[in-house]
Amino acid sequence: MTRPRHGLHRESGLVEKNSQSGVISEPCPSAESTVERPSALASSSPCYLCQKVALMEYVIVAAAALALVLLVTANLDAVAARRVLPVLLLAFAVRLIVHVLVLRAGLIEYGGDNLGYEARAMQIVSYWRLEGFSFVTSDEIASLYSVAVPCNVFAVIIYLCGGPAPVACTAVVALLACVLCVVVYRFARLMGADDRAAFRLLLLTAFMPAFLMHTSDMYKDGFNAFLVVSCVGIAASLAKRFRMGRLLLVAPLLWCLWYVRPYMVFMCAIPLLFGVMISRSNVSIRKLFAFSALLAVVMLFVSGVLDDTPFEQMQQQLDSGQSEDIRRANADGGSGVTFDDGGDPWSALGPKLVYTVLSPFLWTQGSLALQLGKIDVVIWYFLLFYAARGASQLWRRNRRALLVLLLFIVPGTIAYATTMANIGLIFRQRIPIVLVTSVLSAVAWSRIPREQSQALASEAEDPAASARIPLS
């Protein structure tokens, strides 16, 4: 294994970057500048269109803040909502401040995907003006592969504003991040954590540096994390009690996830299928192995008999991420790492797992972004320690819930390890794994007897109101 290179790297492993952008034909100088920098709103002289764009951006930001208030009050009881709402409103505001004063001001040299997604959203708007409004995929614009949902959402906002609207788009991403904090809170309560521990986890999630940075601009990581954690939370809920309505909610989540990170659909499908299988029976190690063997046989049969199926496409994407060319390209960027594996993604798996789970290490030198990432790593080490204790507690009192989580955490970590070639890339990819693992930490933080913990978990299973997040 050779030395790691310096600097956090933007995501480039499975998605090819494309700098092309569509141009909105409006009589405003800012629109013409979108080819050079899609986020530019300033023009040499004020114009009515620019003022209209700015006004509409403020309206969307206000609407996102109002939506956050409504979602928090709909998904939490009155006491918890009064405690949680100020925290999430602050988290919402902090993301907008980081977007304007840090990321778009260039104080930290990081990323580039956000500008690429903005350019693709502009292309979608141009496509709509020519062909009419529809959900645009890679069939229409090739560069939308695996980012269609975020880019279409951004395109809707740009279309409503009449021009580039990065602040409004970031407000929607920030809203999604804050709603994810509510999902994590309810997930922790579902697993038996008390209110104090669940609230601590919500605080940590809302202001975790890596998650905050990647939800303070037009990145897709907030979409991915929300969809993945929601699916795993529903899987744990199904393992406790099967409800058809809850299972039906999974379909739109997986559909959206397919257009965000396709391979994560398979990672979420495993715990979902297992949760359904054990929902009406007692779990056992024998059933776990039987389920795993059956799933492996089905995967082999489908990939061997049928062509161009979702399983086949996911396998192709995984093969692409594991290919030597892709891993070499990622390693050539900032914070790249090369391993002596002879080109085999499954060789040197031990060191790859260490880098996947624990990097960037505290002694690693590099850019300012990498050094700031070490704050997140210290928090992650703290969470891992308590997650091990929480897993031990769940093994004694709720094995089925623990196995659902492990069926996402373990395969996901191993799959990412086989593609490991860049610290910055893996730093972003493991965000959903970090969030799901942190739920186990909340279980360890709880200070309630086992019987009361079980009662709290049952209480979190109350029937959902129509406005509630699809976790319970």
PyMOL commands that set and color helices and strands:
alter all, ss='L'
color gray80, all
select helices_A, chain A and resi 29-32+48-75+78-103+113-131+142-144+148-161+166-190+195-207+209-213+221-240+244-248+250-258+263-277+285-305+310-322+324-332+349-358+368-397+399-418+423-429+431-445+450-459
alter helices_A, ss='H'
color red, helices_A
deselect
rebuild
show_as cartoon
